[in-house]
Each structure stands twice: as C-alpha cells, then as structure tokens.
Amino acid sequence: MSTIRVDAHGPFHHTAALALLAAHAIPGAEEVDGERYRRVLTVGDEQTVVTLDLNRHGITASFDPPGGDSETATALVRAWFDLDTDTTTIDRALAQDPHLAELVRRRPGLRLIGYPDEFEAVAATVIGQQVSLAAARTFSGRLVSAYGQKTGDLRAFPDAHTLAPRDANEIQQHTGLTYARARTLHEVAVRWANGPVLDGLPADEARRVLLSVPGIGPWTADYLLVRAMQHPDTFAPGDLVARRALGLDHKAAAERSTAWAPYRSYALLHLWTDAAYL
C-alpha cells in the first residue's frame, strides 16, 4: 500500500463532497462510509483500489496495491476534487448575491467534484438521463457487474474499449436500460474508445461535440461541462432541481445566472447541494 496527502487550496467542504459521492455511488464499484470513500482507480496504466479520507484541509489517498507514481496519483486526485481552485475568492463573489449568500455561508469551500475518467463521466451521465439517482445507480451497478474488471473486493467502471465491441441489444439485456439509452451508451463507447474526446477543448466546442452524439441533449451537455470538464462558468437552465430552487422557468433561470459569472458552475453546485445532497 502507498499513501499520499493532497491539501486543498483554501477551504474544502468535504462533507458536501462526500454527500455528492454517496448520492451517485455505484453498487459494487464505490463505497462511502463516514468520511471515507473507496473505488477502483486507474493510475497511469495500473489498476488499484483507492481509499480516500476526506477532511476540511484536503484528502489522504491510500492505494492498494500501490498504483503508478506518487506525482501522477497526486495530480489525478487534485484535478478530480478541484483542489487547486481558490474557493475563498469564489465564495466571496457568490456571497454578494442575495439568493446564494446563505448557501455560501452554510457551505464554504464547495468544489466542482469531477470524475477520474472522462468516459466514465459521460457514460454515467447518459445512464442517469431522465431517471432518479436510485435508478441510475441500479443501472450502473448492473453495467459494472457485467463488464467491470474486479480488483480486490470492488469492480471498476468498464472502460470504453470494453464496451465498444458490444452492441446496444447486449448492453440493454445486461443493464435493463431502454434500447434508446443503451444505443446512446454504446455510441459514446465507440466515440471514446481511443481515449478522451473533450480534454483540452473550449467549453463551447465540447458542448458541440456532446450534442453531436445521438441521445445527448442540452441538459446532459451542460451537466457534463460542470461534472466532466469542471468548467467554472456553466449553468444548466434546463435543470429541474436548479429551476425549482430558483422558482424560475428555463429562460428566466438562464438570465438570472448571468449575475454569477464567471462562477456559474459553483452557483449551480450550491443549488444542487442544498436541494439534493446535503
């Protein structure tokens, strides 16, 4: 086993991060117990089980067996949990807004928790379209059970290279997804089979690429800009949770969000966390 310590730049609301992880945790692939989170992780070319202990200062990550070099592992964890962001500056800006001031006061140091792998982010989001979080976890758990490689007592989320040769009918049979959703998941696997597609793209170009995938609509594209790319200034006006929190329709929510630039993604995360996570 190897262990690294990764400190956050500024405040880190680790309980909100854990609540988000718990809400999306896939059976058989992820575990959240108190302030500890476990999953299979690929570091470099090596697969390992990582145990993350979160606190308000940052994260202690333990890898069993040791995975890759410590520099690669540290960079992965820092990016995954948005630990390099100066949350003090963001909190100060958002606290000027009357709707967000109380949320920021309650949860300083909220960060854009992403995914350790781009394909997993896109695939998991496709699976979760238009269903509850509980249903999304069930469907994802079936996918992991059918195709995920086992490491220790957990299975990895299957990679694009594994799913691309399968067809939509087979994926549907194993997961219980609708055929249309299974077809979109397979299309994503084919497009991502050779590696990340969005990495390094400007937000507007990444959104265009996502919308070119049959079955991915505006809400999914916006959500992925926030969760997969961790773009700091994206709002999802089509998000029902955010609209309900604001008490506004699609157009009015989009207009309201302009006041939160250039930190609209963090504002959206405050709305999500207050309504659904913590």
C-alpha positions as CSV (number, residue, x, y, z in Angstrom):
1,M,0.0,0.0,0.0
2,S,1.1,3.6,-0.7
3,T,-0.3,6.8,0.7
4,I,-0.2,10.4,-0.4
5,R,-1.5,13.6,1.2
6,V,-3.2,16.2,-1.0
7,D,-4.0,19.5,0.6
8,A,-6.7,21.9,-0.7
9,H,-6.1,25.5,-1.8
10,G,-8.4,27.3,0.6
11,P,-11.5,25.9,2.3
12,F,-12.8,22.4,1.3
13,H,-16.4,21.5,2.2
14,H,-15.5,17.8,2.4
15,T,-18.9,16.7,3.8
16,A,-20.6,18.2,0.7
17,A,-18.1,16.3,-1.5
18,L,-18.9,13.1,0.4
19,A,-22.6,13.6,0.1
20,L,-22.3,14.1,-3.6
21,L,-20.2,10.9,-4.0
22,A,-22.7,9.0,-1.8
23,A,-25.6,10.1,-3.9
24,H,-24.1,8.8,-7.0
25,A,-22.2,5.8,-5.6
26,I,-22.5,2.7,-7.9
27,P,-23.1,-0.6,-6.0
28,G,-20.2,-2.9,-6.3
29,A,-17.9,-0.1,-7.6
30,E,-18.0,2.6,-5.0
31,E,-18.3,2.8,-1.2
32,V,-18.8,5.8,1.1
33,D,-18.5,5.1,4.8
34,G,-18.4,8.2,7.1
35,E,-15.6,10.4,5.8
36,R,-14.1,7.6,3.7
37,Y,-14.6,6.8,0.0
38,R,-13.4,3.7,-1.9
39,R,-13.3,2.7,-5.5
40,V,-11.2,1.1,-8.2
41,L,-8.9,3.7,-9.9
42,T,-6.5,3.5,-12.8
43,V,-3.3,5.5,-12.1
44,G,-1.1,5.6,-15.1
45,D,-1.5,2.1,-16.6
46,E,-2.1,0.3,-13.2
47,Q,-5.4,-0.5,-11.6
48,T,-5.7,-0.2,-7.8
49,V,-8.2,0.2,-5.0
50,V,-8.0,3.8,-3.7
51,T,-9.3,4.7,-0.2
52,L,-9.8,8.5,0.2
53,D,-10.1,10.0,3.7
54,L,-11.6,13.5,3.3
55,N,-11.3,16.3,5.8
56,R,-11.7,20.1,5.6
57,H,-8.0,20.5,4.7
58,G,-7.8,18.0,1.9
59,I,-7.5,14.3,1.2
60,T,-5.4,11.4,2.2
61,A,-5.3,8.8,-0.5
62,S,-4.2,5.2,0.0
63,F,-3.6,2.8,-2.9
64,D,-3.7,-1.0,-2.6
65,P,-1.8,-2.3,-4.4
66,P,0.4,0.9,-5.0
67,G,-0.8,2.5,-8.2
68,G,1.6,4.4,-10.5
69,D,4.0,7.0,-9.2
70,S,3.0,9.5,-6.5
71,E,3.3,12.5,-8.8
72,T,0.7,11.1,-11.2
73,A,-1.6,10.0,-8.4
74,T,-1.4,13.4,-6.7
75,A,-2.2,15.2,-9.9
76,L,-5.2,12.9,-10.5
77,V,-6.7,13.4,-7.1
78,R,-6.1,17.2,-7.2
79,A,-7.9,17.5,-10.5
80,W,-10.7,15.1,-9.6
81,F,-11.6,17.1,-6.5
82,D,-10.9,20.5,-7.8
83,L,-8.4,21.1,-5.0
84,D,-6.3,23.7,-6.8
85,T,-9.2,26.2,-7.0
86,D,-9.1,29.2,-4.7
87,T,-12.6,28.7,-3.2
88,T,-12.2,31.8,-1.0
89,T,-12.3,34.1,-4.0
90,I,-15.4,32.3,-5.4
91,D,-17.2,32.2,-2.1
92,R,-16.6,36.0,-1.7
93,A,-18.0,36.7,-5.1
94,L,-21.1,34.5,-4.8
95,A,-21.9,35.7,-1.3
96,Q,-22.8,39.1,-2.8
97,D,-25.9,37.5,-4.4
98,P,-28.9,37.6,-2.1
99,H,-30.1,34.1,-3.2
100,L,-26.7,32.5,-2.7
101,A,-25.4,34.3,0.3
102,E,-27.0,31.9,2.9
103,L,-25.9,28.8,0.9
104,V,-22.3,30.1,0.8
105,R,-22.4,30.9,4.5
106,R,-23.5,27.3,5.2
107,R,-21.1,25.6,2.8
108,P,-17.9,27.5,2.2
109,G,-15.3,25.7,0.1
110,L,-17.7,23.9,-2.2
111,R,-15.8,22.4,-5.1
112,L,-16.6,21.0,-8.5
113,I,-16.2,17.3,-7.8
114,G,-15.5,15.7,-11.2
115,Y,-14.7,12.1,-12.3
116,P,-11.3,10.4,-12.5
117,D,-12.1,9.3,-16.1
118,E,-13.8,11.3,-18.9
119,F,-15.6,8.3,-20.4
120,E,-16.9,7.2,-17.1
121,A,-18.3,10.7,-16.6
122,V,-20.1,10.7,-19.9
123,A,-21.3,7.1,-19.7
124,A,-22.6,7.5,-16.1
125,T,-24.5,10.7,-17.1
126,V,-26.1,9.1,-20.1
127,I,-27.2,6.2,-17.9
128,G,-28.7,8.7,-15.5
129,Q,-30.7,10.8,-18.0
130,Q,-34.4,11.2,-17.1
131,V,-34.3,8.7,-14.2
132,S,-33.9,9.1,-10.5
133,L,-30.5,8.8,-8.8
134,A,-31.5,5.5,-7.3
135,A,-32.4,4.1,-10.7
136,A,-29.2,5.4,-12.2
137,R,-27.2,3.6,-9.5
138,T,-29.1,0.4,-10.2
139,F,-28.5,0.5,-14.0
140,S,-24.8,1.5,-13.5
141,G,-24.4,-1.3,-10.9
142,R,-25.6,-3.8,-13.5
143,L,-23.2,-2.5,-16.1
144,V,-20.3,-2.8,-13.6
145,S,-21.4,-6.3,-12.7
146,A,-21.5,-7.4,-16.3
147,Y,-18.4,-5.7,-17.7
148,G,-16.3,-4.3,-14.8
149,Q,-12.9,-5.7,-14.0
150,K,-12.5,-6.9,-10.5
151,T,-9.8,-5.5,-8.2
152,G,-9.9,-6.6,-4.6
153,D,-13.5,-6.6,-3.4
154,L,-14.7,-4.0,-6.0
155,R,-15.2,-3.7,-9.7
156,A,-14.1,-0.9,-12.0
157,F,-16.5,1.0,-14.1
158,P,-15.9,-0.6,-17.5
159,D,-13.8,1.5,-20.0
160,A,-14.9,2.5,-23.5
161,H,-12.6,-0.1,-25.1
162,T,-14.5,-2.8,-23.2
163,L,-18.0,-1.6,-24.2
164,A,-17.4,-0.5,-27.8
165,P,-17.4,-4.1,-29.2
166,R,-20.7,-4.8,-27.5
167,D,-24.0,-3.8,-29.2
168,A,-26.9,-1.9,-27.8
169,N,-29.0,-5.1,-27.5
170,E,-26.5,-6.8,-25.3
171,I,-26.0,-3.7,-23.2
172,Q,-29.7,-3.4,-22.8
173,Q,-30.0,-7.1,-21.8
174,H,-27.4,-6.7,-19.1
175,T,-28.5,-3.4,-17.7
176,G,-32.2,-3.0,-18.2
177,L,-31.8,0.3,-19.8
178,T,-34.2,1.3,-22.6
179,Y,-33.0,0.4,-26.0
180,A,-32.6,4.1,-26.9
181,R,-30.4,4.7,-23.8
182,A,-28.4,1.6,-24.4
183,R,-27.8,2.7,-28.0
184,T,-26.5,6.1,-26.8
185,L,-24.2,4.5,-24.3
186,H,-22.8,2.2,-27.0
187,E,-22.3,5.2,-29.3
188,V,-20.4,7.0,-26.5
189,A,-18.2,3.9,-26.0
190,V,-17.4,3.8,-29.7
191,R,-16.5,7.5,-29.8
192,W,-14.4,7.4,-26.7
193,A,-12.7,4.1,-27.4
194,N,-9.4,5.7,-28.4
195,G,-9.2,8.0,-25.4
196,P,-10.6,11.3,-24.1
197,V,-12.6,13.4,-26.5
198,L,-13.3,16.6,-24.6
199,D,-10.0,17.1,-22.8
200,G,-8.4,20.4,-23.8
201,L,-11.5,21.7,-25.8
202,P,-13.0,25.1,-25.1
203,A,-16.4,24.8,-23.4
204,D,-18.4,25.8,-26.4
205,E,-16.6,23.3,-28.6
206,A,-17.0,20.5,-26.0
207,R,-20.7,21.2,-25.8
208,R,-21.0,21.0,-29.6
209,V,-19.2,17.6,-29.6
210,L,-21.5,16.3,-26.9
211,L,-24.6,17.5,-28.7
212,S,-23.5,15.7,-31.8
213,V,-24.0,12.3,-30.0
214,P,-27.5,10.9,-30.8
215,G,-29.4,10.8,-27.5
216,I,-27.4,13.6,-25.7
217,G,-29.4,16.8,-25.3
218,P,-28.7,20.3,-23.8
219,W,-29.2,19.3,-20.2
220,T,-26.7,16.4,-20.5
221,A,-24.2,18.6,-22.3
222,D,-24.4,21.3,-19.7
223,Y,-24.2,18.9,-16.8
224,L,-21.1,17.3,-18.3
225,L,-19.4,20.7,-18.7
226,V,-19.8,21.0,-15.0
227,R,-19.1,17.5,-13.8
228,A,-16.8,16.0,-16.5
229,M,-14.8,19.1,-17.6
230,Q,-15.2,21.1,-14.3
231,H,-15.8,24.2,-16.4
232,P,-16.2,27.0,-13.8
233,D,-18.8,29.1,-15.6
234,T,-21.5,26.9,-16.9
235,F,-25.2,27.0,-15.9
236,A,-27.8,24.4,-16.8
237,P,-31.1,26.3,-17.3
238,G,-32.8,23.0,-18.2
239,D,-32.0,21.5,-14.8
240,L,-35.2,20.9,-12.9
241,V,-33.6,21.0,-9.4
242,A,-32.0,24.4,-10.1
243,R,-35.2,25.8,-11.6
244,R,-37.2,24.7,-8.6
245,A,-34.7,26.2,-6.2
246,L,-34.9,29.5,-8.0
247,G,-38.6,29.3,-8.7
248,L,-38.0,30.3,-12.3
249,D,-38.6,28.9,-15.8
250,H,-35.9,28.0,-18.3
251,K,-35.4,31.4,-19.8
252,A,-35.6,33.3,-16.5
253,A,-33.2,30.9,-14.8
254,A,-30.7,31.4,-17.7
255,E,-31.0,35.2,-17.3
256,R,-30.7,35.0,-13.5
257,S,-27.5,33.0,-13.8
258,T,-25.6,35.7,-15.7
259,A,-25.1,37.6,-12.3
260,W,-23.0,34.7,-11.1
261,A,-20.4,34.8,-13.9
262,P,-17.6,33.8,-14.0
263,Y,-18.5,31.2,-11.4
264,R,-21.9,29.9,-12.6
265,S,-20.9,26.2,-12.2
266,Y,-20.2,26.8,-8.5
267,A,-23.5,28.6,-8.1
268,L,-25.2,25.7,-9.7
269,L,-23.4,23.3,-7.3
270,H,-24.7,25.3,-4.4
271,L,-28.3,24.9,-5.6
272,W,-27.8,21.2,-6.2
273,T,-26.2,20.5,-2.9
274,D,-28.8,22.4,-0.9
275,A,-31.7,20.7,-2.7
276,A,-30.4,17.2,-3.2
277,Y,-27.1,16.3,-1.4
278,L,-26.8,17.9,2.0
